[in-house]
Amino acid sequence: MNLSKRMWVVCGAFLLVSAGWGCDSEEPESPRLDDVVETALDDEDIGLVTAFEQIQAEIASRSEIGGALAVDLAAVEARLLEAEARAKVSLRAGKGKGANRVGLISMDLDLLAGGRELVIREQSMCDGWAKTWFWYNRKLGKVYQFTYFDGLPYRPTLAYEYNPSTPYNTYPDSVEDGKWQQWIVGRFLTQTSTFWYDGSSLDLIGNEHELNGPPPADAIPVDIPVLQMVCSPLFEPDPDSLQVLNINEWDYHQMIDAAGRGGTFATSVPTSLGPDGQLSPYYIEGGLPVELAMDFDDVLDDLEAGELDPNLGNLGVATSLEPDPKPANLASIDNLMISWGNVLYPNPALGLPPDFSEFGECGTFQLPDPYPGL
């Protein structure tokens, strides 16, 4: 069984797969890294505040900014100026030595989902737009993500058409007055994690990071490619304008999730190594140890490889609707109610996008189970 190849194809079926899924979208050309990343020779060329001013200008060119958001933007710029100044003081004190990597990555977001997920496409979202930007500076030790949403529903209440729970992950039947959370997929199947199977029944026992103690002596280890995901804190838009600029800050070398953990691994796994085994989505609950948190150097290395071959690396973003407060089992994984997201390099090898036309030009729905095409 060629598990690596099999896992690669299936992972794209329930996570971010191809850009251009959503409301009246055309298939975009796959961008090259040079098109979306500006590289500077020194820190001043793409400073944090300069990048934020560019982001504000693009937002203003596409949306009417006023009210609370206009005030927020001015306050954010002041805080970023202070943050950048503090970081440069640390840099002069001797931190952050060595070669620098600094740039600004941008990604238009679309209304998409995969697998058994609920695809959230409310009318305000179909009429609106969203975009994300990543500013990073290795010497200053920071990664900032800015995501602008225009039309994001305020505290919506939604229910699954069927509960997408599996024997490995459970989800609530509905979310009332939900809030939003962003997910960064920064190691796109470029690392593996060990899943253990019973030596006699061949059934799945669990992932290496979830076992309470060592696996049984006869257990079979299988290394499977995984996605690594890290979540932001919960956020919500202005209730009147439905606009928000969500800003997340991470340590460049240790991207810790909102639960204080190292994010999670997500993939698809066989439920058994025997002939009756079926593929199932799998998210590691409880979060990863902090020492396994993503290093943005690894993300950039993956992207440089993915520029030549998307099978070797990618960067994904998703937005989920979450209960507030989140239950413990969802602390580091997402509820499968998904809205705006994308991948940097759309890749047919990850799977074919579903045909949303039967669900209308706009409207929230859940993809059938089993997922079309599996």
Secondary structure, 3 states (H helix, E strand, C coil): CCHHHHHHHHHHHHCCCCCCCCCCCCCCCCCCHHHHEEECCCCCCCCHHHHHHHHHHHHHHHCCCCHHHHHHHHHHHHHHHHHHHHHHHHHHCCCCCCCCCEEEEEEECEECCCCCCEECCCHHHHHCEEEEEEEEECCCCEEEEEEEEECCCCCCCEECCCCCCCCCCCCCCEECCCEEEEEEEEEEEEEEEEEEECCCCCEEEEECCCCCCCCCCCCEEEEEEEEEEEECCCECCCCCCCEEEEEEEEECCEECCCCCCCCEEEEEEECECCCCCCEEEEECCCCCCHHHCECHHHHHHHHHHHHHCHHHCCCEEEEEEECCCCCHHHCCCCCCEECEEEECCCCHHHCCCCCCHHHCCCCCEECCCCCCCC
